[in-house]
Amino acid sequence: MELSVPNSLQLVIMKHELLLKSHHLKATPQRLAIIDLMHHCGHISIEDLFHSIRQQFSSISLATLYKNVHTMMDVNLIREVKIPGQKTKYEIKKESHTHVMCKCCGELKDIPFNPNTLLQTSMDLCNYQAKEVSIVISGICPECQKK
């Protein structure tokens, strides 16, 4: 009997299925596609997500997409990234980090910086109970600086 070794695409699908199941969500084809797009894009707007997912699931409605996105947000699988002056983007939730955005081309990248230290210091100063912290640093990326 010959054992089959999963290829890289199968491994990614299995990883996404486990991610959904670990958050007590059914691994539907649509949810797997949403997670796969977020995994590949890093940060994606609902409009770009809808345009891309319609290529696989032509009958999916924007309302269904929003419902799936909000369900995944409710279980802390994905999170909103609110960018001042821009459309909200979504990403798979991961370790604490900050974002940097290019003001010229709009590129949005993660920076491995834990904002919780800043959050705790700020909360100690004003006695607020914070629910979350989101930092977006804007500037000009190296590629745009060359132009």
WOVEN-V297374 format. One record per residue. N is the residue number from 1. RES is the residue in one small letter. SS is DSSP state (hx for helix, st for strand, lp for the rest). PHI is phi in degrees with one decimal (NA if undefined). OMEGA is omega in radians with two decimals (* if undefined). Layout:
N|RES|SS|PHI|OMEGA + N|RES|SS|PHI|OMEGA
//
This chain:
1|m|lp|NA|-3.11 + 2|e|lp|-99.5|3.10 + 3|l|lp|-87.1|3.10 + 4|s|lp|-95.7|3.13 + 5|v|lp|-97.4|-3.13 + 6|p|lp|-63.1|3.07 + 7|n|lp|-81.3|-3.04 + 8|s|hx|-63.0|3.12 + 9|l|hx|-65.8|3.11 + 10|q|hx|-62.8|3.12 + 11|l|hx|-64.8|3.11 + 12|v|hx|-64.1|3.13 + 13|i|hx|-61.5|3.11 + 14|m|hx|-62.1|3.12 + 15|k|hx|-63.4|3.14 + 16|h|hx|-67.8|3.08 + 17|e|hx|-61.3|3.12 + 18|l|hx|-63.3|3.12 + 19|l|hx|-61.2|3.11 + 20|l|hx|-62.7|-3.10 + 21|k|hx|-64.7|3.12 + 22|s|hx|-67.9|3.06 + 23|h|lp|-103.5|3.08 + 24|h|lp|61.0|3.08 + 25|l|lp|-116.9|3.06 + 26|k|lp|-69.2|-3.12 + 27|a|lp|-87.2|3.11 + 28|t|lp|-77.6|3.10 + 29|p|hx|-56.3|3.14 + 30|q|hx|-66.6|3.13 + 31|r|hx|-65.7|3.08 + 32|l|hx|-61.9|3.12 + 33|a|hx|-67.0|3.11 + 34|i|hx|-61.6|-3.14 + 35|i|hx|-63.1|3.14 + 36|d|hx|-62.9|3.11 + 37|l|hx|-64.1|3.11 + 38|m|hx|-65.2|3.12 + 39|h|hx|-63.4|-3.11 + 40|h|hx|-75.6|-3.08 + 41|c|hx|-87.1|-3.07 + 42|g|lp|85.1|3.11 + 43|h|lp|-134.8|-3.07 + 44|i|st|-145.0|3.09 + 45|s|st|-78.7|3.13 + 46|i|hx|-63.2|3.13 + 47|e|hx|-65.9|3.12 + 48|d|hx|-67.3|3.09 + 49|l|hx|-62.6|-3.14 + 50|f|hx|-63.7|3.14 + 51|h|hx|-60.2|-3.11 + 52|s|hx|-71.2|-3.06 + 53|i|hx|-72.1|3.10 + 54|r|hx|-65.2|3.10 + 55|q|lp|-69.6|3.09 + 56|q|lp|-93.6|-3.07 + 57|f|lp|-126.6|-3.01 + 58|s|lp|-63.8|-3.10 + 59|s|lp|-93.3|-3.11 + 60|i|lp|-68.9|3.13 + 61|s|lp|-96.0|3.08 + 62|l|hx|-62.8|3.12 + 63|a|hx|-62.6|3.11 + 64|t|hx|-65.6|3.11 + 65|l|hx|-62.3|3.10 + 66|y|hx|-58.9|-3.13 + 67|k|hx|-60.8|3.12 + 68|n|hx|-64.9|3.13 + 69|v|hx|-61.9|-3.12 + 70|h|hx|-68.0|3.07 + 71|t|hx|-62.5|3.13 + 72|m|hx|-69.6|3.06 + 73|m|hx|-69.6|-3.12 + 74|d|hx|-59.8|-3.14 + 75|v|lp|-101.4|3.10 + 76|n|lp|60.6|3.06 + 77|l|lp|-86.9|3.07 + 78|i|st|-127.1|3.12 + 79|r|st|-140.8|3.05 + 80|e|st|-81.1|2.98 + 81|v|st|-117.6|-3.12 + 82|k|lp|-90.0|-3.10 + 83|i|lp|-116.5|-3.13 + 84|p|lp|-54.5|3.10 + 85|g|lp|77.9|-3.12 + 86|q|lp|-134.0|3.08 + 87|k|lp|-72.1|3.10 + 88|t|lp|-61.3|3.05 + 89|k|st|-116.9|-3.13 + 90|y|st|-125.4|3.11 + 91|e|st|-146.7|3.01 + 92|i|st|-69.5|-3.11 + 93|k|lp|-68.2|3.14 + 94|k|lp|-143.7|-3.11 + 95|e|lp|-55.4|-3.12 + 96|s|lp|-56.0|3.14 + 97|h|lp|-158.1|3.11 + 98|t|st|-117.4|3.12 + 99|h|st|-115.8|3.01 + 100|v|st|-126.7|-3.08 + 101|m|st|-126.7|3.09 + 102|c|st|-80.4|3.14 + 103|k|lp|-73.1|-3.13 + 104|c|lp|-90.0|-3.05 + 105|c|lp|-100.7|3.10 + 106|g|lp|84.5|3.12 + 107|e|lp|-57.9|3.12 + 108|l|st|-122.4|-3.10 + 109|k|st|-128.1|3.04 + 110|d|st|-85.6|3.03 + 111|i|st|-119.7|3.14 + 112|p|lp|-73.3|3.12 + 113|f|lp|-133.4|-3.13 + 114|n|lp|-87.3|-3.11 + 115|p|lp|-77.0|-3.08 + 116|n|hx|-65.3|3.09 + 117|t|hx|-64.0|3.09 + 118|l|hx|-61.6|3.13 + 119|l|hx|-60.2|-3.10 + 120|q|hx|-62.9|3.12 + 121|t|hx|-61.4|3.14 + 122|s|hx|-63.3|-3.12 + 123|m|hx|-68.0|3.10 + 124|d|hx|-63.8|-3.12 + 125|l|hx|-74.1|-3.04 + 126|c|hx|-115.3|3.12 + 127|n|lp|61.9|3.04 + 128|y|lp|-82.9|2.95 + 129|q|lp|-105.5|-3.08 + 130|a|lp|-81.5|3.09 + 131|k|lp|-96.7|3.11 + 132|e|lp|-164.9|3.08 + 133|v|lp|-129.7|3.12 + 134|s|lp|-139.1|-3.13 + 135|i|lp|-121.0|3.04 + 136|v|st|-124.8|3.10 + 137|i|st|-96.4|3.12 + 138|s|st|-108.1|-3.13 + 139|g|st|-172.7|3.13 + 140|i|lp|-124.0|-3.09 + 141|c|lp|-69.2|-3.13 + 142|p|hx|-56.6|-3.14 + 143|e|hx|-65.0|3.13 + 144|c|hx|-71.3|3.09 + 145|q|hx|-64.3|-3.14 + 146|k|lp|-73.8|-3.06 + 147|k|lp|-78.4|*
//
